[in-house]
Amino acid sequence: MSRKPIIVGNWKMNKNNAETKAFFEAVDAAAAGDTATYGIGAPFTDLQTAIANAKNLIVAAENCHFEDAGAFTGEVSVPMLEELGLKYCIIGHSERRQMFGDTNETVNKKAHRLIKAGITPILCIGETEAEFDAGQSEQVIRDELAGSLKDLAPEAVANMVIAYEPIWAIGTGKSASVEIAENCCKTVRDAVRDMFGDEAADKVRIQYGGSVKPNNVVEYMAQPDIDGALIGGASLKADSFIEIIEKTK
């Protein structure tokens, strides 16, 4: 089955509004065309500026809360994202899981709420270096997916994006070999198949993330089970992100 590639930059806690405007003005035209989906996950304070300057790039939030309102100081709800017109939201990033207490259970609640709102979750999963060294990658992937996708409808999962990001390759300069990345993304697809059936597994778009750069993105994208990339550092500079777009069109 032909799946439309999806490449999304994750800015994390970087860029103010002026920098966001300048980036989108420089990059947006390069993303024109419908051969692939290109976009940026931006901090909450940058989202309105990003949306206002995005004609071709999609814009994603980097997180959300699963409750619609309440005493959750510092959090942002899905209805708040809806009001901005957002169509994508990253959830379960390893930095959220490791530093801010996100669990499979809370990530699952976020996925349900986003899907109810018609916003596509970009669900992140991945193992630590210790788990990788212990040969536990497949088990971690399957466990995180089982918890994070619990009780979702197969058609909802089919329309999601799942980002496999080995934690040991995020911001470290290390990247998984093409073989490891493909094997793990295939494990993601096999796990979705086991849980939700063939149609969901064949349709769901799976990204690899972890030190993806202009010089290695084509290799990753050539793999049968890698449908895109979630890109950190290389998405912060307009020229490197444009190069990634041009190489993957």
Buried (B, 14 or more C-beta within 10 A) or exposed (E): EEEEBBBBBBBBEBBEBEBBBEBBEBBBEBBEEEEBBBBBBBBBEBBBBBBEBBEBBBBBBBBBBBBEEEEEEEBBBBEBBBEBEBBBBBBBBBBBBEEEEBBBEBBBBBBBBBBEBEBBBBBBBBBBEEBBEEEBBBEBBBBBBBBBBBEBEBEBBBBBBBBBBBBBBBEEEEBBEBEBBBBBBBBBBBBBBEBBEEBBBBBBBBBBBBBBBBEBBEBBBEBEBBBBBBBBBBBBBBEBBBBBBEEBB
